[in-house]
Amino acid sequence: MLKKEKILLILFLALIFSLILVQQYKPIDISKDNELILGISPFTVTIDNETGEQIYVTGKAKVLIAHPNENWRIEEIFDPNGIVAHKAAVGDIDNDGNIEMVSIYSCVPRDVNDPSKGLLIPINIKKFDFENGVFNEEIIYSINDTDPSNCFITERSADIGDVDNDGENELVIGTHEMGIYIIKYNENKWESNIIDKDPNAGIHTLIIADADGDNRNEIISASDGDNTVKMHEFDGEWISKDIFNTTKEDITWAMDFGNVDND
């Protein structure tokens, strides 16, 4: 009987120890509710009475959060200083084990027919942490090298993933006239690196993917300046190479990567 009691005690202690380990090292709960995130840029179009030209007046940029399991309840987060929110992304950008929301706000001229009326506003990258029922926002990085005479220099796309294959995520931003920015949280500070800087690139879209099947991530970007699709790979240093070209008339607005023919 004593031997049986010892066995039961050992099993009980093993169960308690297992529960402690599961609580400490539990995996991400994928059953939790997801949300749909939109980056929105309000525009009002008016007509100049003298010239008949269209004038675009911008409003306050915002991120819209839709909750599908709450009958698509809508939340809106406005940025009083942002004009354009071209991109909102979801991922663990600071590698703390929690999912954050990232939005990128930038500027366009109030009158697209007269770039001299552009506003000198930096591209602000904001991180939103959800805690105690509210989103806490923080500007983690600003890109200030915009030209006041042409404020249409702006980000067009972004993605979150491990682009340098070091086991940690980075934020990758494709811009119109400033190349590709890689934003990384390193030793309690945010750092940036620019690759493939080209003032005529016009990058509308990019993604992070293992495009060549070598079990390492790459950045794939589409440029409307020279109509090239490029692959950028980190191997001690960044190496960029053209994959193929689109036609001169093409503008690539979006891109994704996956096994669409199920082979």
VENNOR-V679629 format. One record per pair of residues at least 4 apart in sequence whose C-alpha atoms are under 8 Angstrom apart, sorted by the first residue. I is the first residue (numbers start at 1). J is the second residue. D is the distance in whole Angstrom. If there is no record, write none. Layout:
i & j & d
I & J & D
I & J & D
//
This chain:
i & j & d
1 & 5 & 6
2 & 6 & 6
3 & 7 & 6
4 & 8 & 6
5 & 9 & 6
6 & 10 & 6
7 & 11 & 6
8 & 12 & 6
9 & 13 & 6
10 & 14 & 6
11 & 15 & 6
12 & 16 & 6
13 & 17 & 6
14 & 18 & 6
15 & 19 & 6
16 & 20 & 6
17 & 21 & 6
18 & 22 & 6
19 & 23 & 6
20 & 24 & 6
21 & 25 & 6
21 & 26 & 8
22 & 26 & 5
33 & 69 & 7
34 & 67 & 7
34 & 68 & 8
35 & 65 & 7
35 & 66 & 6
35 & 67 & 5
35 & 68 & 7
36 & 65 & 6
36 & 66 & 5
36 & 67 & 7
36 & 68 & 8
37 & 63 & 7
37 & 64 & 6
37 & 65 & 5
37 & 66 & 7
37 & 88 & 6
37 & 89 & 7
38 & 63 & 6
38 & 64 & 5
38 & 65 & 7
38 & 87 & 8
38 & 88 & 6
39 & 61 & 8
39 & 62 & 6
39 & 63 & 5
39 & 64 & 6
39 & 85 & 5
39 & 86 & 6
39 & 87 & 5
39 & 88 & 5
39 & 103 & 7
40 & 61 & 6
40 & 62 & 5
40 & 63 & 6
40 & 64 & 7
40 & 84 & 7
40 & 85 & 5
40 & 86 & 7
41 & 58 & 7
41 & 59 & 7
41 & 60 & 7
41 & 61 & 5
41 & 62 & 7
41 & 83 & 7
41 & 84 & 5
41 & 85 & 6
41 & 86 & 7
42 & 58 & 6
42 & 59 & 5
42 & 60 & 7
42 & 61 & 6
42 & 84 & 8
43 & 56 & 6
43 & 57 & 6
43 & 58 & 5
43 & 59 & 6
44 & 56 & 6
44 & 57 & 5
44 & 58 & 6
44 & 59 & 8
45 & 54 & 6
45 & 55 & 6
45 & 56 & 5
45 & 57 & 6
46 & 54 & 6
46 & 55 & 5
46 & 56 & 7
46 & 57 & 8
47 & 52 & 6
47 & 53 & 6
47 & 54 & 5
47 & 55 & 6
48 & 52 & 5
48 & 53 & 5
48 & 54 & 6
48 & 55 & 7
55 & 110 & 8
55 & 111 & 5
55 & 112 & 7
55 & 113 & 7
56 & 110 & 6
56 & 111 & 6
56 & 112 & 7
57 & 110 & 5
57 & 111 & 7
58 & 83 & 6
58 & 84 & 8
58 & 110 & 6
59 & 83 & 6
60 & 78 & 6
60 & 79 & 6
60 & 80 & 6
60 & 81 & 7
60 & 82 & 6
60 & 83 & 5
60 & 84 & 8
61 & 78 & 6
61 & 79 & 6
61 & 80 & 7
61 & 82 & 5
61 & 83 & 5
61 & 84 & 5
61 & 85 & 5
61 & 105 & 7
62 & 76 & 7
62 & 77 & 5
62 & 78 & 4
62 & 79 & 6
62 & 85 & 6
63 & 76 & 6
63 & 77 & 5
63 & 78 & 7
63 & 85 & 7
63 & 88 & 7
63 & 103 & 7
64 & 74 & 7
64 & 75 & 6
64 & 76 & 5
64 & 77 & 7
65 & 74 & 6
65 & 75 & 5
65 & 76 & 6
66 & 72 & 5
66 & 73 & 6
66 & 74 & 5
66 & 75 & 6
67 & 71 & 7
67 & 72 & 5
67 & 73 & 5
67 & 74 & 7
68 & 72 & 4
68 & 73 & 7
79 & 83 & 8
82 & 105 & 5
82 & 106 & 6
82 & 107 & 7
82 & 121 & 8
82 & 124 & 8
83 & 105 & 7
83 & 106 & 6
83 & 107 & 5
83 & 108 & 7
84 & 105 & 5
84 & 106 & 5
84 & 107 & 6
84 & 108 & 7
85 & 103 & 7
85 & 104 & 6
85 & 105 & 5
85 & 106 & 7
86 & 104 & 7
86 & 105 & 7
86 & 106 & 8
86 & 155 & 7
86 & 156 & 6
86 & 157 & 7
87 & 103 & 6
87 & 104 & 6
87 & 105 & 8
87 & 156 & 7
87 & 157 & 6
87 & 158 & 6
88 & 101 & 7
88 & 102 & 6
88 & 103 & 4
88 & 104 & 7
88 & 158 & 8
89 & 101 & 6
89 & 102 & 5
89 & 103 & 6
89 & 158 & 7
89 & 159 & 7
89 & 160 & 7
90 & 99 & 7
90 & 100 & 6
90 & 101 & 5
90 & 102 & 6
90 & 160 & 7
91 & 99 & 5
91 & 100 & 5
91 & 101 & 7
91 & 102 & 8
91 & 160 & 6
91 & 161 & 8
92 & 96 & 7
92 & 97 & 6
92 & 98 & 6
92 & 99 & 5
92 & 100 & 6
92 & 160 & 8
92 & 169 & 7
93 & 99 & 8
93 & 100 & 7
93 & 160 & 7
93 & 169 & 6
93 & 170 & 6
93 & 171 & 7
93 & 184 & 8
93 & 185 & 8
94 & 169 & 7
94 & 170 & 8
94 & 184 & 8
94 & 185 & 6
95 & 168 & 6
95 & 169 & 6
95 & 185 & 8
99 & 129 & 8
100 & 127 & 7
100 & 128 & 6
100 & 129 & 5
100 & 130 & 7
101 & 127 & 6
101 & 128 & 5
101 & 129 & 7
102 & 125 & 7
102 & 126 & 6
102 & 127 & 5
102 & 128 & 6
103 & 125 & 6
103 & 126 & 5
103 & 127 & 7
104 & 123 & 7
104 & 124 & 6
104 & 125 & 5
104 & 126 & 6
104 & 155 & 8
105 & 123 & 6
105 & 124 & 5
105 & 125 & 6
106 & 121 & 7
106 & 122 & 6
106 & 123 & 4
106 & 124 & 6
106 & 154 & 6
106 & 155 & 7
107 & 119 & 7
107 & 120 & 8
107 & 121 & 6
107 & 122 & 7
107 & 123 & 7
107 & 151 & 6
107 & 152 & 7
107 & 153 & 8
107 & 154 & 6
108 & 112 & 8
108 & 118 & 6
108 & 119 & 7
108 & 151 & 5
108 & 152 & 5
108 & 153 & 7
108 & 154 & 7
109 & 114 & 8
109 & 115 & 6
109 & 116 & 8
109 & 117 & 6
109 & 118 & 4
109 & 119 & 6
109 & 150 & 7
109 & 151 & 6
109 & 152 & 6
110 & 117 & 6
110 & 118 & 6
110 & 119 & 7
111 & 115 & 7
111 & 117 & 6
111 & 118 & 7
114 & 118 & 8
115 & 149 & 6
115 & 150 & 5
115 & 151 & 7
115 & 152 & 8
116 & 148 & 7
116 & 149 & 5
116 & 150 & 7
117 & 149 & 7
118 & 148 & 6
118 & 149 & 6
118 & 150 & 6
118 & 151 & 5
118 & 152 & 8
119 & 148 & 6
119 & 151 & 6
120 & 146 & 7
120 & 147 & 7
120 & 148 & 5
120 & 151 & 6
121 & 144 & 8
121 & 146 & 8
121 & 151 & 8
122 & 142 & 6
122 & 143 & 5
122 & 144 & 5
122 & 145 & 7
122 & 146 & 7
123 & 142 & 5
123 & 143 & 5
123 & 144 & 7
123 & 154 & 7
123 & 155 & 8
124 & 139 & 6
124 & 140 & 8
124 & 141 & 6
124 & 142 & 5
124 & 143 & 7
125 & 139 & 6
125 & 140 & 6
125 & 141 & 5
125 & 142 & 6
126 & 137 & 6
126 & 138 & 5
126 & 139 & 4
126 & 140 & 6
126 & 141 & 7
127 & 137 & 6
127 & 138 & 5
127 & 139 & 6
127 & 140 & 7
128 & 135 & 6
128 & 136 & 5
128 & 137 & 4
128 & 138 & 7
129 & 135 & 5
129 & 136 & 5
129 & 137 & 7
130 & 134 & 6
130 & 135 & 4
130 & 136 & 6
131 & 135 & 6
131 & 136 & 7
140 & 190 & 7
141 & 190 & 7
146 & 150 & 8
146 & 151 & 6
146 & 153 & 6
147 & 151 & 6
147 & 153 & 7
153 & 175 & 7
153 & 176 & 6
153 & 177 & 6
153 & 178 & 8
154 & 175 & 6
154 & 176 & 6
154 & 177 & 7
155 & 173 & 7
155 & 174 & 6
155 & 175 & 4
155 & 176 & 6
156 & 173 & 8
156 & 174 & 6
156 & 175 & 6
156 & 176 & 7
156 & 203 & 7
156 & 204 & 5
156 & 205 & 6
157 & 173 & 6
157 & 174 & 5
157 & 175 & 7
157 & 203 & 8
157 & 204 & 6
157 & 205 & 5
157 & 206 & 6
158 & 171 & 7
158 & 172 & 5
158 & 173 & 4
158 & 174 & 6
158 & 205 & 8
158 & 206 & 7
158 & 207 & 7
159 & 171 & 6
159 & 172 & 5
159 & 173 & 7
159 & 206 & 7
159 & 207 & 6
159 & 208 & 7
160 & 169 & 6
160 & 170 & 6
160 & 171 & 5
160 & 172 & 6
160 & 208 & 7
161 & 168 & 8
161 & 169 & 5
161 & 170 & 5
161 & 171 & 7
161 & 208 & 6
162 & 166 & 7
162 & 167 & 6
162 & 168 & 5
162 & 169 & 4
162 & 170 & 6
162 & 208 & 8
162 & 217 & 7
163 & 169 & 7
163 & 170 & 7
163 & 208 & 7
163 & 217 & 6
163 & 218 & 6
163 & 219 & 7
163 & 233 & 8
163 & 234 & 7
164 & 217 & 7
164 & 218 & 8
164 & 233 & 8
164 & 234 & 5
164 & 235 & 8
165 & 216 & 6
165 & 217 & 7
165 & 234 & 8
169 & 184 & 7
170 & 182 & 7
170 & 183 & 6
170 & 184 & 5
170 & 185 & 7
171 & 182 & 6
171 & 183 & 5
171 & 184 & 6
172 & 180 & 7
172 & 181 & 6
172 & 182 & 5
172 & 183 & 6
173 & 180 & 6
173 & 181 & 5
173 & 182 & 6
173 & 183 & 8
173 & 206 & 8
174 & 179 & 6
174 & 180 & 5
174 & 181 & 7
174 & 203 & 6
174 & 204 & 7
174 & 205 & 7
174 & 206 & 7
174 & 221 & 8
175 & 179 & 6
175 & 180 & 6
175 & 181 & 8
175 & 202 & 7
175 & 203 & 6
175 & 204 & 7
176 & 199 & 8
176 & 200 & 7
176 & 201 & 6
176 & 202 & 4
176 & 203 & 5
176 & 204 & 7
177 & 197 & 8
177 & 198 & 6
177 & 199 & 4
177 & 200 & 6
177 & 201 & 6
177 & 202 & 6
177 & 203 & 8
178 & 197 & 6
178 & 198 & 6
178 & 199 & 6
179 & 194 & 6
179 & 195 & 6
179 & 196 & 6
179 & 197 & 4
179 & 198 & 5
179 & 199 & 7
179 & 201 & 7
179 & 203 & 8
180 & 194 & 6
180 & 195 & 5
180 & 196 & 6
180 & 197 & 7
181 & 192 & 7
181 & 193 & 6
181 & 194 & 5
181 & 195 & 7
182 & 192 & 5
182 & 193 & 5
182 & 194 & 6
182 & 195 & 8
183 & 190 & 7
183 & 191 & 6
183 & 192 & 5
183 & 193 & 7
184 & 190 & 6
184 & 191 & 5
184 & 192 & 6
185 & 189 & 6
185 & 190 & 5
185 & 191 & 6
186 & 190 & 6
186 & 191 & 7
195 & 238 & 7
196 & 240 & 7
200 & 225 & 5
200 & 226 & 8
201 & 223 & 5
201 & 224 & 6
201 & 225 & 4
201 & 226 & 7
202 & 223 & 5
202 & 224 & 5
202 & 225 & 5
203 & 221 & 7
203 & 222 & 6
203 & 223 & 5
203 & 224 & 6
203 & 225 & 8
204 & 222 & 7
204 & 223 & 7
204 & 224 & 7
204 & 252 & 7
204 & 253 & 6
204 & 254 & 7
205 & 221 & 6
205 & 222 & 6
205 & 223 & 8
205 & 252 & 7
205 & 253 & 6
205 & 254 & 5
205 & 255 & 6
206 & 219 & 7
206 & 220 & 5
206 & 221 & 4
206 & 222 & 6
206 & 254 & 8
206 & 255 & 7
207 & 219 & 6
207 & 220 & 5
207 & 221 & 7
207 & 255 & 7
207 & 256 & 7
207 & 257 & 8
208 & 217 & 6
208 & 218 & 6
208 & 219 & 5
208 & 220 & 6
209 & 217 & 5
209 & 218 & 6
209 & 219 & 7
209 & 220 & 7
209 & 257 & 7
210 & 214 & 7
210 & 215 & 6
210 & 216 & 6
210 & 217 & 4
210 & 218 & 6
211 & 217 & 7
211 & 218 & 7
211 & 220 & 8
211 & 257 & 8
217 & 233 & 7
218 & 231 & 6
218 & 232 & 6
218 & 233 & 5
218 & 234 & 7
219 & 231 & 6
219 & 232 & 5
219 & 233 & 7
220 & 229 & 7
220 & 230 & 6
220 & 231 & 5
220 & 232 & 6
221 & 229 & 6
221 & 230 & 5
221 & 231 & 7
221 & 232 & 8
222 & 227 & 7
222 & 228 & 6
222 & 229 & 4
222 & 230 & 6
222 & 252 & 6
223 & 227 & 5
223 & 228 & 5
223 & 229 & 6
223 & 230 & 8
223 & 252 & 8
224 & 228 & 7
224 & 250 & 7
224 & 251 & 6
224 & 252 & 7
226 & 248 & 8
227 & 245 & 6
227 & 246 & 5
227 & 247 & 6
227 & 248 & 6
227 & 250 & 7
227 & 251 & 8
228 & 242 & 6
228 & 243 & 7
228 & 244 & 6
228 & 245 & 4
228 & 246 & 6
229 & 242 & 6
229 & 243 & 6
229 & 244 & 6
229 & 245 & 6
229 & 246 & 8
230 & 240 & 7
230 & 241 & 6
230 & 242 & 4
230 & 243 & 5
230 & 244 & 7
231 & 240 & 6
231 & 241 & 6
231 & 242 & 6
231 & 243 & 7
232 & 238 & 7
232 & 239 & 6
232 & 240 & 4
232 & 241 & 7
233 & 238 & 6
233 & 239 & 5
233 & 240 & 7
234 & 238 & 5
234 & 239 & 6
235 & 239 & 7
246 & 250 & 6
259 & 263 & 7
//
